[in-house]
Amino acid sequence: MKILYIAPSPKAGQTEHLQPNIAQTLIAAGFAQEVPRAPRGTAKWFAEMQELEAERQKNIPADQRQHASTVPEWTLRSIVGPPQKFVVVKSSLAGEFIYGETLLMDRGRPDFKASAKNFAFVLKEAGCPQSVIQQWLDARNAPDYLAAERSRIEADKQAAELQRQREKNTPKFF
């Protein structure tokens, strides 16, 4: 919140951006008054936004400031468990965003597996470097991963066949 210090304050005539709770206290004590924001989209508003961004950049610790303007870092991670799965993670100062080939469907349905071609396309569209996509493809096509996928597919086929048999033998009521 931007305030203008007034007469009883030792900082009279100065403006400053403060946290809202501190600014409200100074306003209530009679040491400051709120500076209203410029209408959105005007030149003054853009100047105010640049001023706020400069203030925000100034408050970022020095060790993090060097990474604040860099390109996000893309990495490949493995999720341990049967079967082994791989995700691509986009890390930035704002946090992490995880891209996974397997998506959990709603209402407890089994996992839906996207094709490798579609997942690689999604990663490219999100800005993932080709080297990370290639790492994912290499890890995905490793023999142990394919063996686990084959066993999962075989188990799904058996479960589907059992369900068909149950439906076939169920009495029909009209």
Sine and cosine of phi, psi and omega as CSV:
sin_phi,cos_phi,sin_psi,cos_psi,sin_omega,cos_omega
0.00,0.00,0.70,-0.71,-0.02,-1.00
-0.99,-0.12,0.75,-0.66,-0.01,-1.00
-0.78,-0.62,0.37,-0.93,0.09,-1.00
-0.89,-0.45,0.86,-0.51,0.02,-1.00
-0.94,0.33,0.63,-0.77,-0.01,-1.00
-0.88,-0.47,0.05,-1.00,-0.25,-0.97
-0.60,0.80,-0.82,0.57,-0.09,-1.00
-0.92,0.40,-0.27,0.96,-0.05,-1.00
-0.98,0.18,0.58,-0.82,0.08,-1.00
-0.91,0.40,-0.33,0.95,0.01,-1.00
-0.99,-0.15,0.43,0.90,-0.08,-1.00
-0.79,0.61,0.74,-0.68,0.03,-1.00
1.00,-0.05,-0.18,0.98,-0.01,-1.00
-1.00,-0.07,0.51,-0.86,0.11,-0.99
-0.94,-0.35,0.46,-0.89,-0.04,-1.00
-0.38,-0.92,0.55,-0.83,0.12,-0.99
-1.00,-0.05,0.81,-0.59,0.00,-1.00
-0.75,-0.67,0.26,-0.97,0.11,-0.99
-0.90,0.43,0.58,-0.81,-0.07,-1.00
-0.81,0.59,-0.65,0.76,-0.04,-1.00
-0.92,0.40,-0.61,0.79,0.03,-1.00
-0.94,0.33,-0.69,0.72,-0.01,-1.00
-0.88,0.47,-0.68,0.73,0.01,-1.00
-0.89,0.46,-0.59,0.81,0.03,-1.00
-0.91,0.42,-0.71,0.71,0.01,-1.00
-0.91,0.42,-0.62,0.79,0.03,-1.00
-0.91,0.41,-0.70,0.72,-0.01,-1.00
-0.91,0.42,-0.52,0.85,0.00,-1.00
-0.99,0.17,-0.18,0.98,0.03,-1.00
1.00,0.05,0.29,0.96,0.01,-1.00
-0.99,-0.10,-0.18,0.98,-0.06,-1.00
-0.44,-0.90,0.22,-0.98,0.14,-0.99
-0.69,-0.73,0.49,-0.87,-0.05,-1.00
-0.96,0.29,0.67,-0.74,0.10,-1.00
-1.00,-0.07,0.88,-0.47,-0.04,-1.00
-0.93,0.38,0.51,-0.86,0.02,-1.00
-0.96,0.27,0.52,-0.86,0.07,-1.00
-0.95,0.31,0.44,-0.90,0.03,-1.00
-0.87,0.50,0.67,-0.74,-0.05,-1.00
-0.86,0.51,0.71,-0.70,0.04,-1.00
1.00,-0.04,-0.15,0.99,0.01,-1.00
-0.99,0.12,0.21,-0.98,0.01,-1.00
-0.89,0.46,-0.62,0.78,0.03,-1.00
-0.90,0.43,-0.61,0.80,0.01,-1.00
-0.90,0.43,-0.69,0.72,0.04,-1.00
-0.89,0.46,-0.65,0.76,0.04,-1.00
-0.89,0.45,-0.64,0.77,0.02,-1.00
-0.91,0.41,-0.65,0.76,0.03,-1.00
-0.91,0.42,-0.63,0.78,0.05,-1.00
-0.90,0.43,-0.62,0.78,0.03,-1.00
-0.90,0.43,-0.68,0.73,0.03,-1.00
-0.91,0.42,-0.63,0.78,0.02,-1.00
-0.91,0.41,-0.65,0.76,0.05,-1.00
-0.88,0.47,-0.65,0.76,0.04,-1.00
-0.91,0.42,-0.66,0.75,0.02,-1.00
-0.90,0.44,-0.70,0.72,0.02,-1.00
-0.88,0.47,-0.61,0.79,-0.01,-1.00
-0.91,0.42,-0.52,0.85,-0.04,-1.00
-1.00,0.08,-0.09,1.00,0.05,-1.00
-0.97,0.24,0.74,-0.67,0.02,-1.00
-0.84,0.54,0.51,-0.86,-0.10,-0.99
-0.86,0.52,-0.62,0.78,-0.02,-1.00
-0.93,0.36,-0.41,0.91,0.04,-1.00
-1.00,-0.07,-0.36,0.93,-0.07,-1.00
-0.89,0.45,-0.59,0.81,-0.02,-1.00
-0.91,0.41,-0.45,0.89,0.01,-1.00
-1.00,-0.02,-0.16,0.99,-0.11,-0.99
-0.90,0.43,-0.56,0.83,-0.07,-1.00
-0.98,-0.22,0.07,1.00,-0.04,-1.00
-0.99,0.15,0.23,-0.97,0.03,-1.00
-0.95,0.31,0.59,-0.81,0.03,-1.00
-0.84,0.54,0.49,-0.87,-0.02,-1.00
-0.99,-0.11,0.78,-0.62,0.00,-1.00
-0.97,-0.25,0.74,-0.67,0.03,-1.00
-0.66,-0.76,0.36,-0.93,0.06,-1.00
-0.97,-0.24,0.76,-0.65,0.03,-1.00
-0.80,-0.60,0.45,-0.89,0.02,-1.00
-0.95,-0.30,0.68,-0.73,0.09,-1.00
-0.98,-0.18,0.89,-0.46,-0.06,-1.00
-0.97,0.24,0.70,-0.71,0.02,-1.00
0.47,-0.88,0.28,-0.96,0.02,-1.00
-1.00,0.03,0.84,-0.55,-0.25,0.97
-0.98,0.19,0.29,-0.96,0.00,-1.00
-0.94,0.34,0.71,-0.71,0.00,-1.00
-0.82,-0.57,0.39,-0.92,-0.02,-1.00
-0.83,-0.56,0.62,-0.79,0.07,-1.00
-0.78,-0.63,0.44,-0.90,0.09,-1.00
-0.95,-0.30,0.77,-0.64,-0.09,-1.00
-0.91,-0.42,0.76,-0.66,0.08,-1.00
-0.97,-0.25,0.93,-0.37,-0.04,-1.00
-0.96,-0.28,0.69,-0.73,0.09,-1.00
-0.53,-0.85,-0.01,-1.00,-0.01,-1.00
-0.88,0.47,-0.49,0.87,-0.02,-1.00
-0.97,0.25,-0.34,0.94,-0.02,-1.00
0.61,-0.79,-0.31,-0.95,-0.02,-1.00
-0.89,-0.45,0.60,-0.80,0.09,-1.00
-0.83,-0.55,0.81,-0.58,-0.12,-0.99
-0.96,-0.28,0.79,-0.62,0.09,-1.00
-0.96,-0.28,0.83,-0.56,0.01,-1.00
-0.85,-0.53,0.61,-0.79,0.01,-1.00
-0.94,0.35,-0.53,0.85,-0.04,-1.00
-0.98,-0.20,0.79,-0.61,-0.02,-1.00
-0.93,-0.36,0.71,-0.70,0.03,-1.00
-0.99,0.12,0.83,-0.56,-0.02,-1.00
-1.00,0.10,0.25,-0.97,-0.05,-1.00
-0.97,0.23,0.24,-0.97,0.08,-1.00
0.85,0.53,0.55,0.83,0.11,-0.99
0.95,0.32,0.24,0.97,0.05,-1.00
-0.93,0.37,0.33,-0.94,0.01,-1.00
-0.92,0.40,0.21,-0.98,0.00,-1.00
-0.89,0.45,0.55,-0.83,0.07,-1.00
-0.96,-0.28,0.82,-0.57,-0.07,-1.00
-0.98,-0.18,0.86,-0.50,0.05,-1.00
-0.97,0.22,0.43,-0.90,0.04,-1.00
-0.96,0.29,0.42,-0.91,-0.01,-1.00
-0.87,0.49,-0.60,0.80,-0.01,-1.00
-0.91,0.42,-0.71,0.71,0.02,-1.00
-0.90,0.43,-0.67,0.74,-0.02,-1.00
-0.91,0.41,-0.65,0.76,0.04,-1.00
-0.89,0.45,-0.60,0.80,0.04,-1.00
-0.90,0.44,-0.68,0.73,0.02,-1.00
-0.88,0.48,-0.69,0.72,0.01,-1.00
-0.89,0.45,-0.67,0.74,0.03,-1.00
-0.88,0.47,-0.68,0.73,0.01,-1.00
-0.89,0.45,-0.52,0.85,-0.01,-1.00
-0.99,0.15,-0.11,0.99,0.05,-1.00
0.99,-0.12,0.25,0.97,-0.01,-1.00
-0.94,0.33,0.71,-0.70,0.03,-1.00
-0.91,0.42,0.49,-0.87,-0.03,-1.00
-0.88,0.47,-0.53,0.85,-0.01,-1.00
-0.89,0.45,-0.63,0.78,0.01,-1.00
-0.95,0.31,-0.62,0.78,0.06,-1.00
-0.88,0.48,-0.65,0.76,0.01,-1.00
-0.92,0.40,-0.63,0.78,0.07,-1.00
-0.86,0.51,-0.68,0.74,0.01,-1.00
-0.89,0.45,-0.70,0.71,0.00,-1.00
-0.88,0.47,-0.67,0.74,0.01,-1.00
-0.90,0.44,-0.69,0.73,0.00,-1.00
-0.92,0.39,-0.63,0.78,-0.02,-1.00
-0.92,0.40,-0.59,0.81,-0.07,-1.00
-1.00,-0.04,0.15,0.99,0.06,-1.00
-0.90,0.43,0.52,-0.85,-0.08,-1.00
-0.83,0.56,-0.66,0.75,-0.04,-1.00
-0.92,0.39,-0.56,0.83,0.03,-1.00
-0.93,0.37,-0.69,0.72,0.00,-1.00
-0.91,0.42,-0.61,0.80,0.02,-1.00
-0.90,0.44,-0.68,0.73,0.02,-1.00
-0.90,0.43,-0.64,0.77,0.02,-1.00
-0.92,0.40,-0.65,0.76,0.03,-1.00
-0.88,0.47,-0.66,0.75,0.00,-1.00
-0.92,0.38,-0.59,0.81,0.03,-1.00
-0.92,0.40,-0.67,0.74,0.01,-1.00
-0.90,0.43,-0.66,0.75,0.01,-1.00
-0.90,0.43,-0.65,0.76,0.03,-1.00
-0.90,0.43,-0.63,0.78,0.06,-1.00
-0.90,0.45,-0.65,0.76,0.02,-1.00
-0.90,0.44,-0.68,0.73,0.02,-1.00
-0.90,0.43,-0.67,0.74,0.02,-1.00
-0.90,0.44,-0.64,0.77,0.02,-1.00
-0.92,0.40,-0.63,0.77,0.01,-1.00
-0.92,0.40,-0.65,0.76,0.06,-1.00
-0.89,0.46,-0.65,0.76,0.02,-1.00
-0.90,0.43,-0.66,0.75,0.03,-1.00
-0.88,0.47,-0.65,0.76,0.02,-1.00
-0.90,0.43,-0.68,0.74,0.03,-1.00
-0.89,0.46,-0.68,0.73,0.00,-1.00
-0.92,0.39,-0.58,0.82,-0.02,-1.00
-0.92,0.40,-0.61,0.79,-0.06,-1.00
-1.00,-0.02,-0.02,1.00,0.00,-1.00
-0.97,0.23,0.72,-0.70,0.02,-1.00
-0.91,0.40,0.57,-0.82,0.00,-1.00
-0.99,-0.14,0.80,-0.59,0.04,-1.00
-0.92,-0.39,0.80,-0.60,0.00,-1.00
-0.94,-0.33,0.00,0.00,0.00,0.00
